[in-house]
Amino acid sequence: MIVLDTCVIIDYFKGKNRSFGIVNDPDAVTTVITHHEILSGIKHRKAKKEEMIFRRFFSDIKILDFDLRSSEESSDIMAKLLALGKAVNTLDVIIAGIAITNGADKIISRDKDFEEIAKITGIEVEVY
């Protein structure tokens, strides 16, 4: 299972070629956090056409939930990062916690925060 970070999905809809194969991989999934990040931006801009397009996309891809187990995992990750003095975006840590809890093989992102997360968790991260 490959977890797609928010930026990968946004790049896909912006037509950036490097994201096409990634998003169309049959093992690709995303998280409820990515769903939140994308829809909150769309709703803020009141972009009804984009909202319909993304809702269709989200109905076709598996979305991993944030539950108590992933909350425990992400809080462990954050505690380790803070102990090392690493400032990492909380939502990225939650995405990683969700991915790890659900047995994901890899997270794909443009966000370098995931490289710091990978150093302490062992999950494979592909930053493109």
Summary of the structure (lengths in Angstrom):
residues: 128
radius of gyration: 14.3
end to end distance: 17.6
largest distance: 43.8
contacts: 392
relative contact order: 0.19
helix: 62%
strand: 13%
